[in-house]
Amino acid sequence: MKRLPAEITITVTLFLTICSISLSAQESTTKSTNQATLLGVGKSFLTDTYLSPLEYRGLTMSLLHDRISPTKHFNEKLLLQQQFQIQLAFTKNPSASASEYAGEVSYNVNAFYPFFKNTKFSLLAGGGGDASLGGIYNVRNSNNPGSLKASVNLDLSAMASYNWRRLTFRWQVSTPFLGMFFSPAYGQSYYEIFSLGNGKGTVRFTSFQNQLALRNYFTVDIPLNNLTIRTGYLGDFYRTDVNDIVTNIVSHQFMVGLAVESLNFGGLKAKNSKLIKSSYY
């Protein structure tokens, strides 16, 4: 049996470890979980030289669920953030004579430690992982109309928040530094890869030399009587250069949704708890 490269084995092992921590993390009895579901709309820019050398531009929409919960780790200071996103894009080439459609499902998990925190400002940093599956479809192409996108990465992240009067501002940035993704060679068909079994070299180890990505996330929480409106900006930049194929996927979205605080504990701990503190605000 052929062994996987050491880099891929390390990446998968670390990512699964991070996911296991997220599943086993227990919420503190005195801190609530902050959850938000947001809708996004904006503009997307797609370039995939496997399909076309042209840049396609158009509308993008997404549904994002963002969850920040406390953990028992580091004296209950470590926070766990999980994000699940579904994104679609509908684009056209510069002459509007052809269309490309893109879709992606992604999951991000990051652990944050507060290096500085007072009543108004907090600065957190940490890392985690992400996994995504999607693709791009070009309606003009007949032989190779689609391009599969699948990746697993380890990430570095930072977050800052500021409370001003009743509002809460947050800025968050994250980037992958190690991972692997799927990519055919230029001109190699998916029939050749999946039906004939000629898939050698399609799973590639990635770092900054062939993958650059950055997620920029800015939100403002506006509390009203019985609900909190969360609005903001989500910007994603993604570029790969491997197997003689260059891919650029850029999106800018306006986000709006609702944020809530929730508790998940019971028994005697719930009965005896007299103080509930948010893990986010």
Order of alpha helices (4+ residues) and beta strands (2+ residues): alpha-beta-beta-alpha-beta-beta-beta-beta-beta-beta-beta-beta-beta-alpha-beta
